[in-house]
């Protein structure tokens, strides 16, 4: 297996890196992967993950819901119910920051196409990109969406989109800095970049440590905090226009963590931890299990 070995922090360029914990792939392989942290900026990443060309097999499980759309089990049933509510919430947030009720939107890593379909139904001109062919086929069959493969990102003209969204996608992308450069090229000068990622400084992440399901090694390469994603954005000429907690994620991630730990009554235990984490985020939204960040290009 060819590995992605990181010797320089992709956020600040520091070479002083330290191992902080070892996590287990609970979905596909049972393999263990180390997480490292930059001692300068605090950015956390998965060390020695499979390279992009070889990581596909770690997604090949019916339990990987963003690609398979499985409804098997209580966890996934809850996921689907919450997703229906969140689709409306996401759409309203996008239109608020876009400052319009229609425009050109690019959804990167669209999965099975639910958000792209929701925005299309609201009158937006939507382009959607997804690496996984089975997920693209699902989007075509169920929503009539012509989802493009990842290579399409190189074909769009500069300034093509008023809004670009990445819902729990940024943490998967091997070419992190190159991606941010391309996003800057594709976005209009006054456009909005919307990025949702897990927050490894959240209350539930600290509670569970290496067992936290949202580390999701090796599929998640990058583990952001509000401070590190802001620094990465500023590096590429973006400023943060807003940040919003994803209140339901603490419940889902906690239940999934309890299930992966093999605990009995994982549903109830996860609900209890999720509720505690949710309450904690009321006092400080930056403790939320996942965050939505909205960025704009720096002006002048």
C-alpha positions as CSV (number, residue, x, y, z in Angstrom):
1,X,0.0,0.0,0.0
2,X,1.3,3.4,-1.0
3,X,0.9,5.8,2.0
4,X,0.4,9.5,2.3
5,X,3.2,10.5,4.7
6,X,3.1,14.1,5.8
7,X,6.3,15.7,6.9
8,X,5.3,19.4,6.7
9,X,2.1,20.8,8.1
10,X,-0.2,21.7,5.2
11,X,-1.6,24.7,7.1
12,X,1.4,26.6,8.4
13,X,4.4,24.8,6.9
14,X,5.9,23.7,10.2
15,X,8.0,20.5,10.3
16,X,7.6,19.9,14.1
17,X,4.9,17.2,14.2
18,X,3.9,14.9,17.1
19,X,1.8,11.8,17.4
20,X,-1.3,12.4,19.6
21,X,-3.3,9.1,19.3
22,X,-4.0,6.0,17.4
23,X,-7.5,5.3,16.0
24,X,-9.1,2.2,14.5
25,X,-11.0,1.9,11.2
26,X,-14.3,0.6,12.5
27,X,-16.1,0.6,9.1
28,X,-14.0,-1.4,6.6
29,X,-10.7,-2.8,7.7
30,X,-10.1,-2.8,11.4
31,X,-6.7,-1.3,10.7
32,X,-5.1,1.3,13.0
33,X,-3.9,4.7,12.0
34,X,-1.9,7.4,13.9
35,X,-3.1,11.0,14.2
36,X,-0.4,13.6,14.3
37,X,-0.5,17.3,15.3
38,X,1.5,20.3,14.3
39,X,3.2,21.7,17.3
40,X,3.0,25.2,15.8
41,X,-0.6,25.7,14.7
42,X,-2.3,22.6,16.3
43,X,-3.6,21.2,13.0
44,X,-4.4,17.4,13.3
45,X,-4.2,14.9,10.5
46,X,-4.1,11.2,9.8
47,X,-0.5,10.0,9.1
48,X,0.3,7.3,6.6
49,X,-3.3,6.9,5.2
50,X,-3.6,5.2,1.8
51,X,-3.0,7.5,-1.1
52,X,-6.0,8.7,-3.1
53,X,-5.6,6.1,-5.8
54,X,-5.8,3.2,-3.3
55,X,-8.2,4.5,-0.6
56,X,-11.3,3.4,-2.5
57,X,-11.6,0.0,-0.8
58,X,-12.0,1.7,2.5
59,X,-15.3,3.2,1.3
60,X,-16.6,-0.1,-0.1
61,X,-19.0,-1.0,2.7
62,X,-22.8,-0.8,2.7
63,X,-22.6,1.0,6.0
64,X,-20.9,4.0,4.5
65,X,-24.1,6.0,4.3
66,X,-23.1,9.0,2.1
67,X,-22.4,6.6,-0.7
68,X,-24.8,3.8,-0.2
69,X,-27.8,5.6,1.2
70,X,-28.5,2.6,3.4
71,X,-31.4,2.7,5.8
72,X,-30.4,-0.4,7.7
73,X,-30.4,-0.1,11.5
74,X,-31.5,2.5,13.9
75,X,-28.5,4.8,13.4
76,X,-29.1,5.1,9.7
77,X,-32.8,5.5,10.2
78,X,-32.1,8.5,12.5
79,X,-29.6,9.9,10.0
80,X,-32.2,10.0,7.2
81,X,-34.8,11.7,9.4
82,X,-32.4,14.3,10.6
83,X,-31.1,14.8,7.0
84,X,-34.6,15.8,5.8
85,X,-34.8,18.5,8.4
86,X,-31.2,19.7,7.8
87,X,-31.7,20.0,4.0
88,X,-34.1,22.9,4.5
89,X,-31.8,24.4,7.1
90,X,-28.8,24.2,4.8
91,X,-30.8,25.7,1.9
92,X,-31.9,28.6,4.0
93,X,-28.3,29.2,5.2
94,X,-26.9,29.1,1.7
95,X,-29.5,31.6,0.4
96,X,-28.9,33.9,3.3
97,X,-25.2,34.2,2.6
98,X,-25.7,34.2,-1.2
99,X,-27.9,37.2,-0.7
100,X,-30.2,35.9,-3.4
101,X,-32.9,33.2,-4.0
102,X,-31.3,31.8,-7.1
103,X,-27.9,31.5,-8.7
104,X,-25.1,29.1,-9.7
105,X,-24.2,26.5,-7.2
106,X,-21.5,23.8,-7.2
107,X,-21.9,21.0,-4.7
108,X,-18.6,19.1,-4.3
109,X,-18.8,15.5,-2.9
110,X,-22.5,15.5,-3.4
111,X,-22.8,11.8,-2.4
112,X,-26.2,10.5,-3.4
113,X,-27.4,13.9,-4.4
114,X,-29.9,15.0,-1.7
115,X,-28.6,18.6,-1.2
116,X,-28.1,19.2,-4.9
117,X,-31.7,18.0,-5.6
118,X,-33.0,20.3,-2.8
119,X,-31.3,23.4,-4.3
120,X,-32.3,22.4,-7.9
121,X,-35.9,22.3,-6.6
122,X,-35.5,25.8,-5.3
123,X,-34.6,27.2,-8.7
124,X,-30.8,27.2,-8.5
125,X,-28.6,26.2,-11.4
126,X,-26.7,23.3,-9.8
127,X,-23.6,21.5,-10.8
128,X,-22.7,18.5,-8.6
129,X,-19.5,16.5,-8.4
130,X,-18.9,13.1,-6.8
131,X,-16.1,10.6,-6.9
132,X,-18.0,7.5,-6.2
133,X,-19.7,6.0,-9.3
134,X,-22.4,4.1,-7.3
135,X,-23.4,7.4,-5.6
136,X,-23.6,9.2,-9.0
137,X,-25.8,6.4,-10.3
138,X,-28.1,6.7,-7.3
139,X,-28.4,10.5,-7.9
140,X,-29.3,9.9,-11.5
141,X,-31.8,7.2,-10.9
142,X,-33.6,8.9,-8.0
143,X,-33.3,12.6,-8.8
144,X,-32.4,12.7,-12.5
145,X,-29.2,14.5,-11.6
146,X,-26.3,14.4,-14.0
147,X,-23.6,14.3,-11.3
148,X,-20.1,14.8,-12.7
149,X,-17.0,12.8,-11.8
150,X,-14.2,14.5,-9.8
151,X,-12.3,15.4,-13.0
152,X,-15.0,18.0,-13.9
153,X,-13.6,20.4,-11.3
154,X,-10.8,21.1,-13.8
155,X,-13.2,21.9,-16.6
156,X,-15.4,24.7,-15.1
157,X,-14.5,28.2,-16.1
158,X,-13.1,30.6,-13.5
159,X,-15.8,32.6,-11.6
160,X,-18.5,30.1,-12.6
161,X,-20.3,29.8,-9.2
162,X,-22.0,32.1,-6.8
163,X,-21.9,29.4,-4.1
164,X,-19.7,26.4,-3.6
165,X,-20.6,23.8,-0.9
166,X,-18.7,21.0,0.6
167,X,-20.8,19.1,3.2
168,X,-18.5,16.9,5.2
169,X,-16.1,16.6,2.2
170,X,-13.1,18.7,3.0
171,X,-11.8,16.2,5.5
172,X,-11.5,13.6,2.8
173,X,-9.6,15.5,0.1
174,X,-5.9,14.5,-0.2
175,X,-4.8,17.6,-2.1
176,X,-5.9,20.1,0.5
177,X,-4.1,23.3,-0.5
178,X,-4.6,22.6,-4.2
179,X,-8.3,22.3,-3.5
180,X,-8.5,25.7,-1.8
181,X,-6.7,27.3,-4.7
182,X,-9.2,25.8,-7.2
183,X,-12.1,26.9,-5.0
184,X,-10.8,30.5,-5.1
185,X,-10.7,30.3,-8.9
186,X,-14.2,28.9,-9.4
187,X,-16.0,31.3,-7.0
188,X,-17.2,34.7,-8.1
189,X,-15.6,37.7,-6.4
190,X,-18.6,38.1,-4.0
191,X,-19.5,34.5,-3.8
192,X,-19.8,32.3,-0.7
193,X,-17.9,29.1,0.1
194,X,-19.7,26.9,2.6
195,X,-17.7,24.1,4.3
196,X,-19.0,21.7,6.9
197,X,-16.5,19.5,8.8
198,X,-16.3,17.7,12.1
199,X,-14.7,19.6,15.0
200,X,-12.0,17.7,16.8
201,X,-12.0,20.2,19.6
202,X,-15.7,19.5,20.4
203,X,-17.0,18.4,23.7
204,X,-17.9,14.9,22.4
205,X,-14.4,14.5,20.7
206,X,-12.7,15.3,24.0
207,X,-15.0,12.9,25.8
208,X,-14.4,9.9,23.5
209,X,-10.7,10.5,22.6
210,X,-9.4,8.0,20.0
211,X,-12.8,6.2,19.9
212,X,-14.6,9.3,18.5
213,X,-16.4,8.1,15.4
214,X,-15.9,11.3,13.5
215,X,-12.1,10.7,13.3
216,X,-13.2,8.0,10.8
217,X,-9.7,6.9,9.8
218,X,-8.4,6.6,7.1
219,X,-11.2,8.2,5.2
220,X,-10.9,11.4,7.1
221,X,-7.4,12.8,6.4
222,X,-7.8,16.2,8.1
223,X,-9.2,17.0,11.5
224,X,-10.2,20.6,11.8
225,X,-10.9,23.0,14.6
226,X,-12.4,26.5,14.2
227,X,-8.9,27.9,14.6
228,X,-7.1,25.7,12.1
229,X,-9.7,25.9,9.3
230,X,-9.8,29.7,9.7
231,X,-6.0,29.8,9.4
232,X,-6.1,27.6,6.3
233,X,-8.8,29.8,4.7
234,X,-6.8,33.0,5.4
235,X,-3.7,31.4,3.8
236,X,-5.7,31.1,0.5
237,X,-7.2,34.6,0.6
238,X,-10.5,33.9,2.3
239,X,-12.1,35.5,5.4
240,X,-14.7,33.9,7.6
241,X,-18.1,35.4,7.1
242,X,-19.9,33.2,9.6
243,X,-19.8,29.9,11.5
244,X,-22.7,27.8,12.7
245,X,-23.0,24.6,14.8
246,X,-24.6,21.5,13.5
247,X,-26.7,20.6,16.6
248,X,-27.7,17.1,15.6
249,X,-24.2,15.8,14.9
250,X,-23.3,15.3,18.5
251,X,-26.2,12.9,18.9
252,X,-25.5,10.9,15.8
253,X,-21.7,10.7,16.3
254,X,-22.1,9.8,20.0
255,X,-24.5,7.0,19.2
256,X,-22.2,5.7,16.4
257,X,-19.2,5.9,18.7
258,X,-21.1,3.8,21.4
259,X,-22.1,1.3,18.8
260,X,-18.5,0.9,17.4
261,X,-17.3,0.4,21.0
262,X,-19.7,-2.5,21.3
263,X,-21.6,-1.1,24.2
264,X,-25.0,-2.4,25.1
265,X,-27.8,0.2,24.9
266,X,-25.6,2.2,22.5
267,X,-28.6,4.2,21.5
268,X,-29.4,5.5,24.9
269,X,-25.8,6.0,26.0
270,X,-25.1,7.9,22.8
271,X,-28.2,10.0,23.3
272,X,-27.1,10.9,26.8
273,X,-23.6,11.9,25.7
274,X,-25.0,13.7,22.7
275,X,-27.4,15.7,24.9
276,X,-24.5,16.7,27.2
277,X,-22.4,17.8,24.2
278,X,-25.3,19.7,22.8
279,X,-25.8,21.6,26.0
280,X,-22.1,22.4,26.1
281,X,-22.3,23.9,22.6
282,X,-25.1,26.3,23.8
283,X,-22.5,28.0,26.0
284,X,-19.9,28.1,23.1
285,X,-20.9,27.1,19.6
286,X,-17.2,26.3,18.8
287,X,-17.6,23.2,21.1
288,X,-20.1,21.8,18.6
289,X,-19.5,18.3,17.2
290,X,-19.5,19.7,13.6
291,X,-19.4,23.2,12.3
292,X,-20.6,25.0,9.1
293,X,-18.1,27.7,8.1
294,X,-18.9,30.3,5.5
295,X,-16.0,32.1,3.7
296,X,-15.7,34.9,1.3
297,X,-12.8,36.1,-0.7
298,X,-10.8,39.0,0.7
299,X,-11.6,42.2,-1.0
300,X,-8.9,44.6,-2.2
